[in-house]
């Protein structure tokens, strides 16, 4: 022991630590580069789409044959519902996701829970987050990402051009609108209580894109609103989603709206302007958003603009 | 009374009428075997067809090439922690339930009675709703486990408050604790309601899933986080049995029997609060196990806590693993929140036992 020079000993350990560190780095880096090369070459053949808009984009790109699963929010097009459902986007089960044997997972960014997603990422299955953004730029970015991951970049460019053209056409018509209509989105009318959309929601954005104005701007998100606030807002138009189940009878629902103490006072009800649209089309912010804006603008302003 | 007691002491156990010692011992043995089988089933079954046997063989023989990376992760990082977490949580909830029912001499007492559940859900809901907004810096500091952490801290704080409120002159009043618990629960409910009002749609879905509980997010880190809390509680619980048995005769009698009642209460409350707090933190609100399992066993093997507590740990673990196996396979590849399964299966089964053994219900 006494022959060991402490200074020399320290140098030795430092050097060997460096060497070991370098060795580890090389070992760690090798499989990474190798994996990346393999991923670039092999096209993903088993794709799991998580999030309604993501699934719609895959279908719009014509790549649905490569889908092996979807989440419970993916309900359009209707044939997508035949795919195995891995559950709600924010309550994914690691083993459930793995059981459809995906080699690529395209997931809308609000996926969860995070622990489950961390475990899934550790399996080496390629996981791509698609941003969660209810704007036109967001749609473009999502199509770019999905098309790149599916290795169909040209189809992606074509789809983006189509979506942009749809939107541009409608917006051109809308340029001549001189007075913006004030629209109130009614999410639900349950037991006489009105659930409506404030600012910063998909509903609010689509109303603005269709050349109108959200009549309710006092709060963010979807909330129940008081009768007096409805009277005060005095919307020109009431916008709703197509009813399902108990609310599918639109005539009966309209009768309820006309009898409602607050809603009946609004210009919208007095002039009979209640507009209904498919929920996922209107609020999904997928590749059909152009179609949604056109349809809503037409319902709001008619064909003359 | 005294005659039968003397007779019991002078003879072998089981010699006097109504003694269920032998039956209880057998029951513990059977439950142990059932637990081992259930745990094996839990590791072996799931939505993917990963084989636990081939992974075990690959590990033993050291030949990693026999299994894929996915199989390895499914067995070692998904099913194993999930099974262990389920066992720990089920055992802790059932033992906590039995302890509370014994301590409060109230058949309706569940682990939530000491305020843990209300406090934990307030903590969790606060971070689910405000974690991305006002509390973002705190959430970022605590990392991805900020919700479990908030739930655990919330549960403990609530229990401490409740204990303080109901302790006067060094004596904790069980009745005050029950009533104050209801009041504190209502307060927590009001705050939680306010947060629910502020929540957006996604957060609402998160809240619903959290409230129904799940062990789907089980990771080794979660197992390692709760094991140091739960395992000592399970190991220590049999030593509480004599005290709990004495407490069933009433607090005054327990004191005359030589039990330090105040110390006993304090230990029991701390045990239950930290155990339940740890469970709620990692798995959300899994109801019913804390009520059904102890009552079921009391009906079957009598109220003697020396056997009841270990049996609760075993049956609690079995029930949770069983419910979880159903939760993750019935709608595969999606999965149900486990709280739905424990209530949907536990409640009718419990009713059936109650109806069959009507009249014997007396804790």
Boltz contact constraints between the chains, C-beta under 6 A:
constraints:
  - contact:
      token1: [A, 84]
      token2: [B, 333]
      max_distance: 6.0
  - contact:
      token1: [A, 85]
      token2: [B, 334]
      max_distance: 6.0
  - contact:
      token1: [A, 86]
      token2: [B, 333]
      max_distance: 6.0
  - contact:
      token1: [A, 86]
      token2: [B, 334]
      max_distance: 6.0
  - contact:
      token1: [A, 87]
      token2: [B, 334]
      max_distance: 6.0
  - contact:
      token1: [A, 90]
      token2: [B, 205]
      max_distance: 6.0
  - contact:
      token1: [A, 90]
      token2: [B, 206]
      max_distance: 6.0
  - contact:
      token1: [A, 91]
      token2: [B, 209]
      max_distance: 6.0
  - contact:
      token1: [A, 93]
      token2: [B, 216]
      max_distance: 6.0
  - contact:
      token1: [A, 93]
      token2: [B, 335]
      max_distance: 6.0
  - contact:
      token1: [A, 94]
      token2: [B, 78]
      max_distance: 6.0
  - contact:
      token1: [A, 95]
      token2: [B, 46]
      max_distance: 6.0
  - contact:
      token1: [A, 95]
      token2: [B, 47]
      max_distance: 6.0
  - contact:
      token1: [A, 95]
      token2: [B, 48]
      max_distance: 6.0
  - contact:
      token1: [A, 95]
      token2: [B, 74]
      max_distance: 6.0
  - contact:
      token1: [A, 95]
      token2: [B, 78]
      max_distance: 6.0
  - contact:
      token1: [A, 96]
      token2: [B, 47]
      max_distance: 6.0
  - contact:
      token1: [A, 96]
      token2: [B, 332]
      max_distance: 6.0
  - contact:
      token1: [A, 96]
      token2: [B, 333]
      max_distance: 6.0
  - contact:
      token1: [A, 96]
      token2: [B, 334]
      max_distance: 6.0
  - contact:
      token1: [A, 96]
      token2: [B, 335]
      max_distance: 6.0
  - contact:
      token1: [A, 98]
      token2: [B, 48]
      max_distance: 6.0
  - contact:
      token1: [A, 98]
      token2: [B, 70]
      max_distance: 6.0
  - contact:
      token1: [A, 99]
      token2: [B, 47]
      max_distance: 6.0
  - contact:
      token1: [A, 99]
      token2: [B, 48]
      max_distance: 6.0
  - contact:
      token1: [A, 99]
      token2: [B, 333]
      max_distance: 6.0
  - contact:
      token1: [A, 100]
      token2: [B, 333]
      max_distance: 6.0
  - contact:
      token1: [A, 110]
      token2: [B, 202]
      max_distance: 6.0
  - contact:
      token1: [A, 113]
      token2: [B, 217]
      max_distance: 6.0
  - contact:
      token1: [A, 114]
      token2: [B, 144]
      max_distance: 6.0
  - contact:
      token1: [A, 115]
      token2: [B, 217]
      max_distance: 6.0
  - contact:
      token1: [A, 115]
      token2: [B, 219]
      max_distance: 6.0
  - contact:
      token1: [A, 116]
      token2: [B, 217]
      max_distance: 6.0
  - contact:
      token1: [A, 119]
      token2: [B, 77]
      max_distance: 6.0
  - contact:
      token1: [A, 123]
      token2: [B, 69]
      max_distance: 6.0
  - contact:
      token1: [A, 123]
      token2: [B, 70]
      max_distance: 6.0
  - contact:
      token1: [A, 123]
      token2: [B, 73]
      max_distance: 6.0
  - contact:
      token1: [A, 124]
      token2: [B, 69]
      max_distance: 6.0
  - contact:
      token1: [A, 221]
      token2: [B, 200]
      max_distance: 6.0
